[in-house]
Every structure is written in structure tokens, then in C-alpha cells.
Amino acid sequence: MTTPHRLVRFGALAAVAGTLLFGTPAVAAPSAAPSVVSVQSVGDICYSELPSQAHDTIRLIDQGGPFPYPRDGIVFSNREGVLPKQASGYYHEYTVITPGSPDRGARRVIAGKGAHEDYYTADHYRSFDLVDFSC
């Protein structure tokens, strides 16, 4: 697995912090991520309504791991076309542990490169909900 994309996402923040702390000018890195995420064919779910295992997964994504399954962090290709169209490598998938399941189960968090752009699916990509962190 490569460096979790969420760590790359915070690179610009580190550059600004360097400017503030050390007085050196920050050089803005080009960003492929849009400033506003347009979600039309996806529902919403409050963070507080997610299963506790999804909270654990999102926390691990933010920390950069370690992840419980070797396939966690792989590129999610959005073949279903449900999530907003983005360049390849924009989305990554992570397992949400399902208690009692003998395998990875059907639950996932799909993380985009936008700040807290996380989608939850409980039915293995048939439907997605954008996680609302404000509730």
C-alpha cells in the first residue's frame, strides 16, 4: 500500500504552517481536487448514525493506518458511476469491519481526496451516503 491519500491531502496545510512558523514562503502545490464536491446521486448520513466500526475506519484513515486488511487503501475505480466523476486514483476504499462476518463483509468507507470527503456503503457499492461530520 502507498501513503494514504489523506496524508497527501494535508501537504498544503503543512506548507502554510511552515510559512507561519518559519517565515518562509509557501509554494502551493497544484491540486487536482475540486474546491466543492458536487454530490447528486448519493444520499447523506450523519457521522453519529454510522456504526461504531465505521468511526474506527475513518479514524484509521485520518491516522494513516495501520489497516486490518491488506486491500485497505487500494484505489476505488467508481465503476458503478454513483460517486461524482473524478480522475483515477481520486477515491480509495477501506473496510468497515462487520462483526460476525467470516470475510471483509459488504461495508466500506470510500474516501475522496477532499477534506473529509467520505462515503459509506453498507451494501458493497450498490448505494453510497456522503458522511456529514456536522451531525
C-alpha positions, 0 to 999 in steps of 0.5 A: 500500500502507498501513503494514504491519500489523506496524508497527501491531502494535508501537504498544503496545510503543512506548507502554510504552517511552515510559512507561519512558523518559519517565515518562509514562503509557501509554494502551493502545490497544484491540486487536482481536487475540486474546491466543492464536491458536487454530490447528486446521486448519493444520499447523506448520513450523519457521522453519529448514525454510522456504526461504531466500526465505521468511526474506527475506519475513518479514524484509521484513515485520518491516522494513516493506518495501520489497516486490518486488511491488506486491500485497505487503501487500494484505489476505488475505480467508481465503476458503478458511476454513483460517486461524482466523476473524478480522475483515477486514483481520486477515491480509495476504499477501506473496510468497515469491519462487520462483526460476525462476518467470516470475510471483509463483509459488504461495508466500506468507507470510500474516501475522496481526496477532499477534506473529509470527503467520505462515503459509506456503503453498507451494501458493497457499492450498490448505494453510497451516503456522503458522511456529514461530520456536522451531525 
